[in-house]
């Protein structure tokens, strides 16, 4: 439920927005600031503050319970609606470039779940986990999608949700231009995407102990570069290799040999460290179980990607 224009731009509306921002930091069971303290902080009358609280309760954004001298406590909060009233802008998320059907399924699931809520979602598609984290730190987005591996390498973020195994990427393989290739050998030109901490990590891992030349690439162009012999090989996802591709060697990477692949496959939603407001909105909006079901429908081509 969106607030009407008159409410948003009046003094009452400004107070409602400020109170909503304050409530975004709360959880059920918290005692809220007293009305006269809010009034002093917001340079508003006690009557305006009380009217603002009443408005938040009337639209279902928050449920409060007065307990006499003990104060007023939060009973329930609808975080997406609070965000709409508090911020008056979309919630902005940074996702990877959609180069795979798996990521398209994840984006479709997120869009589907947010479309049911009284909050607008804006998605930005940014190459490289490092760049997405930088956007987060610069407050150019509210949350980002990373692998668990990338999230663990980013001390400035909090993980709000892990979406499950193989939600980010699955079935890693070594692609080789030589159709009779058997693995990594000295002297090979191996494609590595330095903007992706995930790709850089696994490529260096499989090349450990070999004298190879690393060639900087865009991960999304890896298959094309291997097919055309620009590079001798790179790591890719098997499910993103079209069935029509021939004359390449595709070697599956084993999780037993490379246990790090598990963390590379888990999608996580992260926020700037300490950002309780966005974390609360995401936890209220995202159902990981349903998200995986929608992703699988997209993978199985039972649902078209829509994000």
C-alpha positions in Angstrom: 0.0 0.0 0.0 1.6 3.2 -1.2 1.0 6.5 0.7 -0.9 9.2 -1.2 0.9 12.2 -2.6 -0.6 14.7 -0.1 0.5 12.6 2.8 4.0 12.2 1.4 4.7 15.9 0.9 3.1 17.4 3.9 4.7 18.0 7.3 2.7 15.0 8.4 4.2 13.0 5.5 7.7 14.0 6.5 7.1 12.9 10.0 5.6 9.6 8.8 8.7 9.0 6.7 11.1 9.7 9.6 9.1 7.5 11.9 9.1 4.7 9.3 12.9 5.0 8.9 13.2 4.6 12.7 10.9 1.6 12.7 13.0 -0.1 10.0 15.7 -0.5 12.6 13.3 -2.2 15.1 12.3 -5.7 15.6 9.2 -7.1 17.3 9.6 -6.8 21.1 11.6 -3.6 21.0 10.4 -0.6 23.0 10.0 2.5 20.7 11.2 6.0 21.5 8.7 8.0 23.5 6.5 10.5 21.6 8.0 13.6 23.2 11.5 12.4 22.4 10.5 11.8 18.8 8.9 15.3 18.7 12.2 16.9 19.9 14.3 14.9 17.5 12.0 15.6 14.5 11.2 19.2 15.3 7.5 18.3 15.3 4.7 18.6 17.8 3.7 15.6 19.9 0.4 15.6 18.1 2.0 15.3 14.7 4.2 12.5 16.0 1.2 10.6 17.4 -0.7 11.1 14.2 2.3 9.7 12.3 2.4 6.6 14.5 -1.4 6.2 14.1 -1.0 6.4 10.3 1.7 3.7 10.3 -0.6 1.5 12.3 -3.6 2.3 10.2 -2.0 1.2 6.9 -0.6 -2.0 8.5 3.1 -1.0 8.5 3.5 -1.6 12.2 1.6 -2.9 15.1 2.3 -1.2 18.5 1.2 -2.0 22.0 1.1 0.6 24.8 2.1 -0.9 28.2 1.5 2.1 30.5 4.6 3.3 32.3 6.7 0.6 30.6 6.3 2.4 27.3 5.1 1.3 23.8 6.4 -1.8 22.2 6.6 -3.2 18.7 4.3 -6.2 18.2 4.7 -6.7 14.4 6.4 -5.0 11.5 5.8 -5.1 7.7 9.2 -4.2 6.6 8.6 -3.8 2.8 5.7 -1.4 3.4 7.8 0.5 5.9 10.6 0.8 3.3 8.1 2.2 0.8 6.9 4.8 3.3 10.4 5.6 4.7 12.6 5.8 1.6 10.1 6.7 -1.2 12.4 5.0 -3.8 12.9 1.4 -5.1 15.1 -1.1 -3.2 18.2 -1.4 -5.4 20.0 -4.7 -5.8 23.2 -5.5 -7.7 23.2 -8.8 -9.6 25.8 -10.4 -11.8 25.4 -10.1 -15.6 22.9 -12.7 -16.5 25.1 -15.0 -18.6 23.5 -18.3 -17.5 20.0 -19.7 -17.2 20.7 -20.5 -13.5 21.2 -16.8 -12.8 18.2 -15.9 -14.9 16.2 -18.2 -12.7 17.4 -16.6 -9.6 16.6 -13.1 -10.9 13.2 -14.3 -12.0 12.5 -15.7 -8.5 13.6 -12.4 -6.8 11.4 -10.4 -9.2 8.4 -12.7 -8.6 8.6 -12.4 -4.9 9.1 -8.6 -4.8 6.3 -8.1 -7.2 3.8 -9.3 -4.6 5.0 -6.7 -2.1 4.2 -3.0 -1.6 7.8 -2.1 -2.6 9.5 -1.4 -5.9 12.6 -3.4 -6.8 15.3 -2.1 -9.1 17.9 -4.5 -10.3 21.3 -3.5 -11.7 23.4 -6.0 -13.5 27.1 -5.5 -12.8 30.1 -7.6 -13.9 32.4 -8.8 -11.1 31.7 -9.4 -7.5 34.3 -6.8 -6.5 32.5 -4.1 -8.4 29.2 -5.1 -6.8 30.8 -4.9 -3.3 32.2 -1.4 -4.2 28.8 -0.2 -5.3 27.4 -1.4 -1.9 30.2 0.4 0.0 29.5 3.5 -2.0 25.8 3.3 -1.3 25.0 3.0 -5.0 22.8 -0.1 -4.2 21.1 -1.5 -1.1 22.1 -5.1 -1.5 24.1 -7.4 -3.7 24.1 -11.0 -4.9 27.4 -12.8 -4.4 28.6 -16.3 -4.1 29.4 -17.5 -0.6 33.1 -17.5 -1.5 33.0 -13.9 -2.6 31.0 -12.9 0.5 33.6 -14.4 2.8 36.3 -12.4 1.1 34.4 -9.1 1.7 34.8 -8.0 5.3 32.6 -5.0 4.8 29.4 -6.9 4.2 26.8 -8.9 6.2 25.3 -12.0 4.7 21.5 -11.8 5.1 20.6 -15.1 3.4 22.2 -18.1 1.8 20.0 -19.4 -0.9 21.3 -23.0 -1.2 23.8 -25.2 -2.9 24.2 -24.7 -6.7 21.9 -21.6 -6.7 24.7 -19.4 -8.0 26.6 -21.7 -10.3 26.9 -25.5 -10.8 28.8 -28.1 -12.8 32.1 -26.3 -13.2 34.2 -27.7 -16.0 37.6 -27.1 -17.6 37.1 -26.1 -21.3 40.0 -26.9 -23.6 40.4 -25.8 -27.3 42.2 -29.0 -28.1 39.6 -31.7 -28.7 42.1 -34.4 -27.5 43.2 -32.4 -24.5 43.6 -34.1 -21.1 44.2 -31.2 -18.7 46.3 -28.2 -17.9 49.9 -28.3 -19.3 52.9 -25.9 -19.1 52.8 -23.2 -21.7 49.0 -23.0 -22.1 47.2 -19.7 -22.4 44.4 -19.8 -19.7 41.5 -17.4 -19.5 40.9 -15.7 -16.2 38.4 -13.0 -15.3 40.1 -10.8 -12.7 36.9 -8.9 -12.0 35.4 -12.1 -10.5 37.0 -13.4 -7.3 35.3 -16.7 -7.9 36.6 -17.3 -11.4 40.1 -16.0 -10.5 40.2 -18.3 -7.5 39.2 -21.6 -9.2 41.3 -20.9 -12.3 44.4 -20.4 -10.2 43.6 -23.4 -8.2 43.4 -25.8 -11.1 46.6 -24.3 -12.6 48.6 -24.6 -9.4 52.0 -26.2 -10.1 51.8 -25.5 -13.8 53.7 -22.8 -15.8 50.8 -21.2 -17.7 50.1 -17.7 -19.1 47.0 -16.1 -17.6 45.0 -14.1 -20.2 42.5 -11.6 -18.8 39.0 -12.2 -20.2 35.4 -11.5 -19.6 33.9 -14.7 -18.1 30.8 -14.4 -20.3 33.0 -14.6 -23.4 35.1 -17.6 -22.2 33.4 -20.2 -24.4 33.7 -18.1 -27.6 37.4 -17.4 -26.8 38.2 -21.1 -26.3 36.3 -22.1 -29.4 38.2 -19.7 -31.5 41.6 -20.6 -30.1 42.3 -17.2 -28.6 42.9 -19.0 -25.3 43.7 -22.7 -24.8 41.3 -23.1 -21.9 39.3 -21.7 -19.1 36.8 -22.7 -16.4 33.1 -22.5 -17.2 29.8 -24.0 -16.3 28.9 -27.2 -18.2 25.2 -26.3 -18.3 26.1 -23.1 -20.2 27.8 -25.0 -23.0 25.3 -25.4 -25.9 24.6 -28.9 -27.1 25.7 -27.8 -30.6 29.3 -27.2 -29.5 31.7 -29.8 -30.8 35.5 -30.2 -31.0 36.2 -29.0 -27.5 37.4 -31.0 -24.5 35.1 -30.6 -21.5 36.5 -32.0 -18.2 34.3 -31.9 -15.1 35.8 -30.5 -12.0 35.3 -32.7 -8.9 34.2 -31.3 -5.6 36.3 -34.0 -4.0 39.4 -32.6 -5.6 38.3 -29.0 -5.3 36.0 -28.7 -2.2 36.0 -24.9 -2.7 33.5 -25.4 -5.5 30.8 -25.8 -2.9 31.2 -22.2 -1.7 31.4 -20.9 -5.3 28.0 -22.5 -6.0 26.0 -21.0 -3.1 24.2 -17.7 -3.8 24.1 -15.2 -1.0 22.3 -11.9 -0.4 24.6 -9.3 1.3 24.2 -5.8 2.7 26.6 -3.2 3.9 27.8 -4.2 7.3 25.3 -3.1 10.0 22.5 -2.2 7.6 19.7 -3.6 9.7 16.9 -1.9 7.7 17.8 -3.5 4.3 18.5 -6.8 6.0 15.1 -6.8 7.6 13.4 -6.0 4.3 15.2 -8.8 2.5 14.5 -11.4 5.2 10.8 -10.4 5.0 10.7 -10.5 1.2 12.8 -13.5 0.2 11.7 -17.1 0.6 14.7 -19.2 -0.3 12.7 -22.4 -0.7 10.3 -20.9 -3.2 13.2 -19.0 -4.9 14.9 -22.4 -5.6 11.7 -23.8 -7.0 11.2 -20.9 -9.4 14.9 -21.1 -10.4 14.4 -24.8 -11.2 11.3 -24.1 -13.3 13.4 -21.6 -15.3 16.2 -24.2 -15.7 13.7 -26.8 -16.8 12.2 -24.3 -19.2 8.8 -24.6 -17.5 8.8 -20.9 -16.8 10.3 -18.1 -19.0 12.9 -15.8 -17.4 11.3 -12.5 -16.4 13.2 -10.0 -14.3 
